[in-house]
Amino acid sequence: MDDNIWLLTAIDDREDRVVNQMILADQLEKLGALVNRKIGDNSFNGYLRGFAANRQAQAQRDEAAAQGANILLTHFIAGTVQPDPHLSWMYVFNNEVIRDWLFSQRK
């Protein structure tokens, strides 16, 4: 499994979304992908913006690169994506590091 994937969701989004992402990451790992996880106590803080948010994302990118991980799984701390946890996509697309990573992907 050589494709690069970054799975991001708020931990308090719908339970099926969170569970399905965890299952997907586990299955990809079984297929040979290396997975870097920022979940639980290492989850992202959705309240962060600008430089602090970019630094948080860059730290995960750097850690994944050092591990050779091509799958990144990121949760946002419960309650930090407001007013609705499903809106974590707004954080994602406003984060320069994540956006640059996304648009750097090529087949």
DSSP file (Angstrom, degrees, kcal/mol; ACC not computed):
  #  RESIDUE AA STRUCTURE BP1 BP2  ACC     N-H-->O    O-->H-N    N-H-->O    O-->H-N    TCO  KAPPA ALPHA  PHI   PSI    X-CA   Y-CA   Z-CA
    1    1 A M              0   0    0      0, 0.0    33,-0.2     0, 0.0    69,-0.1   0.000 360.0 360.0 360.0 104.4    0.0    0.0    0.0
    2    2 A D        +     0   0    0     31,-0.1    30,-0.0     2,-0.1     2,-0.0   0.535 360.0 111.8-105.4  -9.4    1.9    3.0   -1.3
    3    3 A D        -     0   0    0      1,-0.1     2,-0.5   104,-0.0    67,-0.1  -0.330  65.5-125.8 -67.7 148.6   -0.8    5.7   -1.5
    4    4 A N        +     0   0    0     67,-0.1     2,-0.4     2,-0.0    67,-0.2  -0.836  33.7 174.4 -95.8 129.2   -0.6    8.6    0.9
    5    5 A I  E     -a   71   0A   0     65,-2.0    67,-2.9    -2,-0.5     2,-0.5  -0.999  19.7-164.7-137.1 136.4   -3.8    9.2    3.0
    6    6 A W  E     -a   72   0A   0     -2,-0.4     2,-0.5    65,-0.2    67,-0.2  -0.942  11.6-164.7-122.4 108.9   -4.5   11.6    5.8
    7    7 A L  E     +a   73   0A   0     65,-3.3    67,-3.3    -2,-0.5     2,-0.4  -0.821  13.3 176.5 -94.3 122.7   -7.6   10.7    7.7
    8    8 A L  E     +a   74   0A   0     -2,-0.5     2,-0.3    65,-0.2    67,-0.2  -0.992   9.7 142.7-131.7 133.8   -8.9   13.6    9.9
    9    9 A T  E     -a   75   0A   0     65,-1.9    67,-1.6    -2,-0.4     2,-0.3  -0.975  49.6-102.1-161.6 154.9  -12.0   13.7   12.1
   10   10 A A  E >   -a   76   0A   0     75,-0.5     3,-2.2    -2,-0.3    67,-0.1  -0.651  30.4-131.9 -77.6 135.5  -13.2   15.1   15.4
   11   11 A I  T 3  S+     0   0    0     65,-2.3    -1,-0.1    -2,-0.3    66,-0.1   0.755 107.7  53.1 -61.7 -23.8  -13.4   12.4   18.0
   12   12 A D  T 3  S+     0   0    0     64,-0.3    -1,-0.3    65,-0.1    74,-0.1   0.212  84.6 109.0 -99.7  16.3  -16.9   13.6   18.9
   13   13 A D  S <  S-     0   0    0     -3,-2.2     5,-0.1    72,-0.2    -4,-0.0  -0.150  94.4 -45.6 -69.3-178.5  -18.2   13.4   15.3
   14   14 A R    >>  -     0   0    0      1,-0.1     4,-1.6     2,-0.1     3,-0.8  -0.260  58.5-125.2 -54.5 137.0  -20.7   10.6   14.6
   15   15 A E  H 3> S+     0   0    0      1,-0.3     4,-2.8     2,-0.2     5,-0.3   0.847 107.3  57.7 -56.3 -38.8  -19.4    7.4   16.1
   16   16 A D  H 3> S+     0   0    0      1,-0.2     4,-2.5     2,-0.2    -1,-0.3   0.865 105.0  51.8 -63.9 -34.1  -19.6    5.5   12.8
   17   17 A R  H <> S+     0   0    0     -3,-0.8     4,-1.9     2,-0.2    -1,-0.2   0.932 113.2  43.6 -65.9 -44.9  -17.2    8.0   11.1
   18   18 A V  H  X S+     0   0    0     -4,-1.6     4,-1.9     2,-0.2    -2,-0.2   0.941 116.6  46.3 -65.7 -47.8  -14.7    7.7   13.9
   19   19 A V  H  X S+     0   0    0     -4,-2.8     4,-2.6     1,-0.2    -2,-0.2   0.913 111.2  52.0 -62.6 -44.1  -14.9    3.9   14.1
   20   20 A N  H  X S+     0   0    0     -4,-2.5     4,-2.6    -5,-0.3    -1,-0.2   0.871 108.5  50.8 -64.0 -36.5  -14.8    3.5   10.3
   21   21 A Q  H  X S+     0   0    0     -4,-1.9     4,-2.5     2,-0.2    -1,-0.2   0.905 110.7  49.1 -66.2 -39.5  -11.6    5.6   10.1
   22   22 A M  H  X S+     0   0    0     -4,-1.9     4,-2.3     2,-0.2    -2,-0.2   0.921 112.2  48.3 -64.5 -43.0  -10.0    3.5   12.8
   23   23 A I  H  X S+     0   0    0     -4,-2.6     4,-2.7     2,-0.2     5,-0.2   0.925 111.3  50.7 -62.5 -44.6  -11.0    0.3   11.0
   24   24 A L  H  X S+     0   0    0     -4,-2.6     4,-2.7     1,-0.2     5,-0.2   0.932 110.6  48.2 -59.2 -47.1   -9.6    1.6    7.7
   25   25 A A  H  X S+     0   0    0     -4,-2.5     4,-2.0     1,-0.2    -1,-0.2   0.909 112.6  49.1 -60.6 -42.6   -6.3    2.6    9.2
   26   26 A D  H  X S+     0   0    0     -4,-2.3     4,-1.9     2,-0.2    -1,-0.2   0.907 112.3  47.8 -63.6 -42.4   -6.0   -0.8   10.9
   27   27 A Q  H  X S+     0   0    0     -4,-2.7     4,-1.3     2,-0.2    -2,-0.2   0.904 110.8  50.7 -67.1 -41.1   -6.8   -2.6    7.6
   28   28 A L  H  <>S+     0   0    0     -4,-2.7     5,-2.5     1,-0.2    -1,-0.2   0.887 108.6  53.1 -63.0 -37.5   -4.3   -0.5    5.6
   29   29 A E  H ><5S+     0   0    0     -4,-2.0     3,-1.6     1,-0.2    -1,-0.2   0.900 105.3  53.5 -63.6 -40.2   -1.7   -1.4    8.2
   30   30 A K  H 3<5S+     0   0    0     -4,-1.9    -1,-0.2     1,-0.3    -2,-0.2   0.787 105.1  56.1 -64.0 -26.3   -2.4   -5.1    7.8
   31   31 A L  T 3<5S-     0   0    0     -4,-1.3    -1,-0.3    -3,-0.2    -2,-0.2   0.415 132.9 -89.7 -86.2   1.3   -1.8   -4.6    4.0
   32   32 A G  T < 5S+     0   0    0     -3,-1.6    -3,-0.2     1,-0.3    -2,-0.1   0.380  81.3 136.4 110.6  -4.2    1.6   -3.1    4.7
   33   33 A A      < -     0   0    0     -5,-2.5     2,-0.5    -6,-0.1    -1,-0.3  -0.427  51.8-128.9 -72.4 150.5    1.0    0.6    5.1
   34   34 A L        -     0   0    0     34,-0.3    37,-2.1   -33,-0.2    36,-1.1  -0.901  25.4-156.2 -99.4 129.1    2.7    2.4    7.9
   35   35 A V  E     -b   71   0A   0     -2,-0.5     2,-0.5    34,-0.2    37,-0.2  -0.909  11.2-161.7-114.2 127.7    0.3    4.4   10.0
   36   36 A N  E     -b   72   0A   0     35,-3.1    37,-2.9    -2,-0.5     2,-0.4  -0.940  19.5-160.4-103.8 123.4    1.1    7.5   12.1
   37   37 A R  E     -b   73   0A   0     -2,-0.5     2,-0.5    35,-0.2    37,-0.2  -0.894  24.5-177.8-113.6 132.4   -1.6    8.2   14.7
   38   38 A K  E     +b   74   0A   0     35,-3.1    37,-2.6    -2,-0.4     6,-0.4  -0.809  45.5 126.1-119.9  85.7   -2.5   11.3   16.6
   39   39 A I    >   +     0   0    0     -2,-0.5     3,-2.2    35,-0.2     2,-0.1  -0.813  52.8  11.3-134.7 171.8   -5.3   10.1   18.6
   40   40 A G  G >  S+     0   0    0      1,-0.3     3,-1.7    -2,-0.3   -29,-0.1  -0.356 135.0   0.3  60.5-129.3   -6.3   10.0   22.3
   41   41 A D  G 3  S+     0   0    0      1,-0.3    -1,-0.3    -2,-0.1    36,-0.0   0.650 137.4  55.1 -66.9 -15.0   -4.0   12.1   24.4
   42   42 A N  G <  S+     0   0    0     -3,-2.2    -1,-0.3     2,-0.0    -2,-0.2   0.293  80.8 130.4-100.1   8.8   -2.1   13.1   21.2
   43   43 A S    <   -     0   0    0     -3,-1.7    33,-0.2     1,-0.1    -4,-0.2  -0.134  64.5 -97.6 -61.4 158.3   -5.1   14.4   19.3
   44   44 A F  B     -c   76   0A   0     31,-3.0    33,-3.1    -6,-0.4     2,-0.8  -0.437  28.7-123.3 -73.9 150.0   -5.1   17.8   17.6
   45   45 A N    >   -     0   0    0     31,-0.2     3,-1.5     1,-0.1    11,-0.1  -0.871  16.9-160.7 -95.0 109.8   -6.6   20.8   19.4
   46   46 A G  T 3  S+     0   0    0     -2,-0.8    36,-0.2    31,-0.3    -1,-0.1   0.615  84.7  70.1 -67.7 -12.6   -9.2   22.2   17.0
   47   47 A Y  T 3  S+     0   0    0     34,-0.1    -1,-0.3     2,-0.0     6,-0.1   0.723  78.2  99.8 -75.5 -20.3   -9.1   25.6   18.8
   48   48 A L    <   +     0   0    0     -3,-1.5     2,-0.3     4,-0.1    -4,-0.0  -0.383  51.8 179.3 -70.0 144.0   -5.7   26.3   17.4
   49   49 A R    >>  -     0   0    0     -2,-0.1     3,-1.0    46,-0.0     4,-0.8  -0.903  42.3  -4.7-136.5 164.8   -5.4   28.6   14.4
   50   50 A G  H 3> S+     0   0    0     -2,-0.3     4,-2.6     1,-0.2     5,-0.2  -0.191 126.4   2.7  58.0-133.9   -2.7   30.0   12.2
   51   51 A F  H 3> S+     0   0    0      1,-0.2     4,-2.7     2,-0.2    -1,-0.2   0.872 133.8  51.9 -56.1 -43.7    0.9   29.3   13.2
   52   52 A A  H <> S+     0   0    0     -3,-1.0     4,-1.8     1,-0.2    -1,-0.2   0.898 112.3  45.5 -64.3 -40.4    0.0   27.1   16.2
   53   53 A A  H  X S+     0   0    0     -4,-0.8     4,-2.1    -3,-0.2    -2,-0.2   0.907 113.6  49.6 -68.5 -41.7   -2.3   24.9   14.1
   54   54 A N  H  X S+     0   0    0     -4,-2.6     4,-2.9     1,-0.2    -2,-0.2   0.901 109.4  52.0 -63.1 -40.6    0.3   24.7   11.3
   55   55 A R  H  X S+     0   0    0     -4,-2.7     4,-2.1    -5,-0.2    -1,-0.2   0.888 107.9  52.3 -63.2 -39.3    3.0   23.7   13.8
   56   56 A Q  H  X S+     0   0    0     -4,-1.8     4,-1.3     2,-0.2    -1,-0.2   0.925 114.0  42.5 -61.5 -46.3    0.7   21.0   15.1
   57   57 A A  H  X S+     0   0    0     -4,-2.1     4,-2.4     1,-0.2    -2,-0.2   0.891 112.4  53.5 -69.0 -40.3    0.2   19.5   11.6
   58   58 A Q  H  X S+     0   0    0     -4,-2.9     4,-3.0     1,-0.2     5,-0.2   0.877 103.9  56.9 -63.7 -37.2    3.8   19.9   10.6
   59   59 A A  H  X S+     0   0    0     -4,-2.1     4,-2.3     1,-0.2    -1,-0.2   0.905 109.1  45.7 -61.1 -40.6    4.9   18.0   13.7
   60   60 A Q  H  X S+     0   0    0     -4,-1.3     4,-2.8     2,-0.2     5,-0.2   0.920 112.5  50.6 -69.4 -41.5    2.8   15.1   12.6
   61   61 A R  H  X S+     0   0    0     -4,-2.4     4,-2.6     1,-0.2    -2,-0.2   0.936 112.7  46.8 -58.2 -46.2    4.0   15.3    9.0
   62   62 A D  H  X S+     0   0    0     -4,-3.0     4,-2.4     2,-0.2    -1,-0.2   0.914 113.2  48.3 -63.6 -43.6    7.6   15.3   10.2
   63   63 A E  H  X S+     0   0    0     -4,-2.3     4,-1.6    -5,-0.2     6,-0.2   0.916 112.6  48.6 -63.3 -43.9    7.0   12.4   12.6
   64   64 A A  H  X>S+     0   0    0     -4,-2.8     5,-2.7     1,-0.2     4,-1.1   0.910 111.4  50.2 -63.0 -42.6    5.3   10.4    9.8
   65   65 A A  H  <5S+     0   0    0     -4,-2.6     3,-0.4     1,-0.2    -2,-0.2   0.907 108.7  51.8 -62.9 -41.7    8.1   11.1    7.4
   66   66 A A  H  <5S+     0   0    0     -4,-2.4    -1,-0.2     1,-0.2    -2,-0.2   0.836 114.4  43.6 -64.3 -31.9   10.7   10.0   10.0
   67   67 A Q  H  <5S-     0   0    0     -4,-1.6    -1,-0.2    -5,-0.2    -2,-0.2   0.630 111.4-120.5 -84.3 -15.3    8.8    6.7   10.5
   68   68 A G  T  <5 +     0   0    0     -4,-1.1     2,-0.3    -3,-0.4   -34,-0.3   0.701  56.6 161.7  78.0  20.5    8.3    6.3    6.7
   69   69 A A      < -     0   0    0     -5,-2.7    -1,-0.3    -6,-0.2   -34,-0.2  -0.569  26.9-176.7 -78.8 133.8    4.5    6.3    7.4
   70   70 A N        +     0   0    0    -36,-1.1   -65,-2.0    -2,-0.3     2,-0.5   0.454  68.7  66.1-107.0  -4.2    2.3    7.0    4.4
   71   71 A I  E     -ab   5  35A   0    -37,-2.1   -35,-3.1   -67,-0.2     2,-0.5  -0.980  63.4-168.6-118.8 127.8   -1.0    7.0    6.3
   72   72 A L  E     -ab   6  36A   0    -67,-2.9   -65,-3.3    -2,-0.5     2,-0.5  -0.967   1.4-168.0-115.5 130.5   -1.7    9.7    8.9
   73   73 A L  E     +ab   7  37A   0    -37,-2.9   -35,-3.1    -2,-0.5     2,-0.4  -0.980  12.5 178.6-119.4 121.0   -4.7    9.3   11.2
   74   74 A T  E     -ab   8  38A   0    -67,-3.3   -65,-1.9    -2,-0.5     2,-0.3  -0.983  10.8-170.5-130.3 129.3   -5.6   12.4   13.2
   75   75 A H  E     -a    9   0A   0    -37,-2.6   -31,-3.0    -2,-0.4     2,-0.4  -0.862  19.1-133.8-109.9 151.7   -8.4   13.1   15.7
   76   76 A F  E     -ac  10  44A   0    -67,-1.6   -65,-2.3    -2,-0.3   -64,-0.3  -0.864  36.6 -98.1-100.1 140.3   -9.4   16.4   17.1
   77   77 A I    >   -     0   0    0    -33,-3.1     3,-2.1    -2,-0.4     4,-0.3  -0.264  50.7 -92.6 -55.8 137.6  -10.0   16.6   20.8
   78   78 A A  T 3  S+     0   0    0      1,-0.3    -1,-0.1     2,-0.1    -3,-0.0  -0.257 110.4  16.9 -53.9 134.3  -13.7   16.4   21.8
   79   79 A G  T 3  S+     0   0    0      2,-0.2    -1,-0.3    -3,-0.1    -2,-0.1   0.365  98.4  98.1  85.9  -4.7  -15.3   19.8   22.0
   80   80 A T    <   +     0   0    0     -3,-2.1     2,-0.7     1,-0.1    -2,-0.1   0.515  66.9  72.4 -97.1  -3.5  -12.6   21.7   20.1
   81   81 A V  S    S-     0   0    0     -4,-0.3    -2,-0.2    -5,-0.1     6,-0.2  -0.921  89.1-131.5-109.4 106.7  -14.4   21.7   16.8
   82   82 A Q        +     0   0    0     -2,-0.7    -2,-0.0     1,-0.2     0, 0.0  -0.845  64.9   1.0-117.8 149.0  -17.2   24.2   17.1
   83   83 A P  S    S+     0   0    0      0, 0.0    -1,-0.2     0, 0.0    -2,-0.1  -0.995 136.2   8.6 -88.3  -1.0  -20.2   24.6   16.7
   84   84 A D    >   -     0   0    0      1,-0.1     3,-2.4   -71,-0.0   -71,-0.1  -0.993  62.6-136.6-142.8 128.8  -20.4   21.0   15.3
   85   85 A P  G >  S+     0   0    0      0, 0.0     3,-1.1     0, 0.0   -75,-0.5   0.742 102.5  68.7 -59.7 -22.1  -17.7   18.3   15.3
   86   86 A H  G >  S+     0   0    0      1,-0.3     3,-0.7   -74,-0.1    -4,-0.1   0.663  83.7  75.1 -69.3 -13.7  -18.6   17.4   11.7
   87   87 A L  G X>  +     0   0    0     -3,-2.4     3,-1.7     1,-0.2     4,-0.8   0.204  56.1 112.3 -84.6  17.5  -17.1   20.8   10.7
   88   88 A S  H <>  +     0   0    0     -3,-1.1     4,-2.3     1,-0.3    -1,-0.2   0.772  64.0  72.8 -61.1 -22.8  -13.6   19.6   11.2
   89   89 A W  H <> S+     0   0    0     -3,-0.7     4,-2.5     1,-0.2    -1,-0.3   0.830  90.4  58.6 -59.7 -30.9  -13.2   19.9    7.4
   90   90 A M  H <> S+     0   0    0     -3,-1.7     4,-0.9     2,-0.2    -1,-0.2   0.918 107.0  46.0 -65.7 -41.6  -13.2   23.7    7.9
   91   91 A Y  H >X S+     0   0    0     -4,-0.8     3,-0.6    -3,-0.2     4,-0.6   0.939 112.4  52.4 -61.7 -46.5  -10.1   23.4   10.2
   92   92 A V  H >< S+     0   0    0     -4,-2.3     3,-1.1     1,-0.2     7,-0.3   0.924 111.2  43.9 -58.3 -49.3   -8.5   21.0    7.7
   93   93 A F  H 3< S+     0   0    0     -4,-2.5    -1,-0.2     1,-0.3    -2,-0.2   0.611 112.4  53.7 -78.1 -10.3   -8.8   23.3    4.7
   94   94 A N  H << S+     0   0    0     -4,-0.9     2,-0.7    -3,-0.6    -1,-0.3   0.451  87.4  94.7 -95.9  -2.3   -7.8   26.3    6.7
   95   95 A N    <X  -     0   0    0     -3,-1.1     4,-2.7    -4,-0.6     5,-0.2  -0.811  64.7-156.1 -93.3 115.3   -4.6   24.6    7.8
   96   96 A E  H  > S+     0   0    0     -2,-0.7     4,-2.6     1,-0.2     5,-0.2   0.866  90.7  51.1 -59.3 -40.9   -1.8   25.6    5.4
   97   97 A V  H  > S+     0   0    0      2,-0.2     4,-2.2     1,-0.2    -1,-0.2   0.926 113.8  43.0 -66.5 -45.4    0.3   22.5    6.2
   98   98 A I  H  > S+     0   0    0      2,-0.2     4,-2.7     1,-0.2    -2,-0.2   0.917 115.0  50.3 -66.9 -42.7   -2.5   20.0    5.6
   99   99 A R  H  X S+     0   0    0     -4,-2.7     4,-2.4    -7,-0.3    -2,-0.2   0.918 111.3  48.1 -62.0 -44.2   -3.7   21.9    2.5
  100  100 A D  H  X S+     0   0    0     -4,-2.6     4,-0.8    -5,-0.2    -1,-0.2   0.903 111.6  50.7 -63.2 -40.9   -0.1   21.9    1.0
  101  101 A W  H >< S+     0   0    0     -4,-2.2     3,-0.8    -5,-0.2     4,-0.5   0.942 110.3  50.2 -60.5 -46.7    0.2   18.2    1.8
  102  102 A L  H >< S+     0   0    0     -4,-2.7     3,-1.2     1,-0.2    -2,-0.2   0.928 112.5  45.0 -58.1 -48.6   -3.1   17.5    0.0
  103  103 A F  H 3< S+     0   0    0     -4,-2.4    -1,-0.2     1,-0.3    -2,-0.2   0.528 104.4  64.0 -79.7  -4.2   -2.2   19.4   -3.1
  104  104 A S  T << S+     0   0    0     -3,-0.8    -1,-0.3    -4,-0.8     2,-0.2   0.529  78.3 110.0 -90.2  -7.2    1.3   17.9   -3.3
  105  105 A Q    <   +     0   0    0     -3,-1.2     2,-0.3    -4,-0.5    -3,-0.0  -0.487  45.3 178.7 -73.8 136.3   -0.1   14.4   -3.8
  106  106 A R              0   0    0     -2,-0.2    -2,-0.0     1,-0.1    -3,-0.0  -0.971 360.0 360.0-135.8 149.5    0.3   12.9   -7.3
  107  107 A K              0   0    0     -2,-0.3    -1,-0.1  -104,-0.1    -2,-0.0   0.397 360.0 360.0 -90.1 360.0   -0.6    9.6   -8.8
